[in-house]
Amino acid sequence: MQFTIEQFWELREYIYKRTGLKFEDTKLFFFKRRIENLLDKYEFQSFDDFIRYIRFYDADGKVFKDLIGEITTHETYFFREFEQLQAFAEICLPEIIEEKKKIFTNSINIWSAACSTGEEAYTLNIILREMLDDYDNWNIKILATDIDEKCLETARDGIYSERSVKFMPVEYQQKYIYRKSNGFAVIPQLKKNISFEYLNLMDIKKIKEMSGFDFIFCRNALIYFDDESRREVVMSFYQAMNSKGYIFLGHSESISRITNLFKLKRKEGHILYYKE
Ligand SMILES: C[S@@+](CC[C@H](N)C(=O)[O-])C[C@H]1O[C@@H](n2cnc3c(N)ncnc32)[C@H](O)[C@@H]1O
């Protein structure tokens, strides 16, 4: 079946408007292959039928969500970008703890935005447990969101492949995951304070209703957005954060290229961005 460049452009534009995701012309064949899976699954007769359905009839957005799941990258694993996590654990977290103590509050709110299958959220929870001797005295909430429902289901199940847990330090593997017939499961305690929820990062209106985050992690997702969408998302993160809060993007994504709202801090060889 033919998938024309015009059909690709139409779909691409529609996807961009709804998600901020940008795709080059070179992705045409990749799109074709991925959408063919959906044509079979939902029994569409042609690409035109598919595009028309997505645009005008997909009231609950199910097919659109499936499409986004097919064309996005979900690569993630426990303790990804270790150095950055080290900065979080050893520099940022102690600072925030001191700030919280000053204002007599015990709540810490973290957002893992574009969490994919959840390894990042569980990793942050492990770090908090390891860093805070009095972990149980703190009211720690981790919100983990993604646009892909299938990823979120995996995240809620908390069962992972060997590849996912490969970079988790061995002593943490012994403490926080256990072997099951279908993979490695995170211990129930690690799940208690994490909620996995659907959120499209381009739903700026919704993000504007969110507030109180001490840390926002949005790593390896904004690289797929164009400059304008990226800026919009990061600016909405800014208003959702507490002052003194830290933002972490992926290694290849530079905050200062996106906005100058955040202050830069250099400490122990790390470059960190925070809200003043
Ligand atoms: C490569 S994963 C990053 C996972 C994790 N943050 C990490 O760094 O390991 C990118 C994730 O971004 C999600 N994503 C892409 N566009 C999104 C959007 N508009 N809103 C929310 N999530 C989105 C994808 O579904 C995917 O799970």
The ligand as an SDF file (V2000), in Angstrom:
LIG
                    3D

 27 29  0  0  0  0  0  0  0  0999 V2000
   13.3300    8.3070   25.5900 C   0  0  0  0  0  0  0  0  0  0  0  0
   11.9940    8.3130   26.7070 S   0  0  0  0  0  0  0  0  0  0  0  0
   12.7360    9.0960   28.1250 C   0  0  0  0  0  0  0  0  0  0  0  0
   12.5020    8.3240   29.4000 C   0  0  0  0  0  0  0  0  0  0  0  0
   13.2310    8.8700   30.6220 C   0  0  0  0  0  0  0  0  0  0  0  0
   12.8810   10.2360   30.9010 N   0  0  0  0  0  0  0  0  0  0  0  0
   14.7240    8.7320   30.4850 C   0  0  0  0  0  0  0  0  0  0  0  0
   15.4210    9.7310   30.2810 O   0  0  0  0  0  0  0  0  0  0  0  0
   15.2330    7.6190   30.5620 O   0  0  0  0  0  0  0  0  0  0  0  0
   10.9760    9.6070   26.0070 C   0  0  0  0  0  0  0  0  0  0  0  0
    9.5360    9.5460   26.4870 C   0  0  0  0  0  0  0  0  0  0  0  0
    8.9080   10.7840   26.1380 O   0  0  0  0  0  0  0  0  0  0  0  0
    7.5390   10.5010   25.9430 C   0  0  0  0  0  0  0  0  0  0  0  0
    6.9070   11.6110   25.2180 N   0  0  0  0  0  0  0  0  0  0  0  0
    7.0980   12.0040   23.9380 C   0  0  0  0  0  0  0  0  0  0  0  0
    6.3080   13.0350   23.6360 N   0  0  0  0  0  0  0  0  0  0  0  0
    5.6040   13.3360   24.7620 C   0  0  0  0  0  0  0  0  0  0  0  0
    4.6240   14.3050   25.0750 C   0  0  0  0  0  0  0  0  0  0  0  0
    4.1950   15.2010   24.1640 N   0  0  0  0  0  0  0  0  0  0  0  0
    4.1260   14.3110   26.3260 N   0  0  0  0  0  0  0  0  0  0  0  0
    4.5400   13.4210   27.2430 C   0  0  0  0  0  0  0  0  0  0  0  0
    5.4540   12.4780   27.0130 N   0  0  0  0  0  0  0  0  0  0  0  0
    5.9870   12.4370   25.7760 C   0  0  0  0  0  0  0  0  0  0  0  0
    7.5470    9.2000   25.1740 C   0  0  0  0  0  0  0  0  0  0  0  0
    6.3250    8.5130   25.2610 O   0  0  0  0  0  0  0  0  0  0  0  0
    8.7070    8.4430   25.8460 C   0  0  0  0  0  0  0  0  0  0  0  0
    8.2520    7.5430   26.8010 O   0  0  0  0  0  0  0  0  0  0  0  0
  1  2  1  0
  2  3  1  0
  2 10  1  0
  3  4  1  0
  4  5  1  0
  5  6  1  0
  5  7  1  0
  7  8  2  0
  7  9  1  0
 10 11  1  0
 11 12  1  0
 11 26  1  0
 12 13  1  0
 13 14  1  0
 13 24  1  0
 14 15  1  0
 14 23  1  0
 15 16  2  0
 16 17  1  0
 17 18  1  0
 17 23  2  0
 18 19  1  0
 18 20  2  0
 20 21  1  0
 21 22  2  0
 22 23  1  0
 24 25  1  0
 24 26  1  0
 26 27  1  0
M  CHG  2   2   1   9  -1
M  END
$$$$
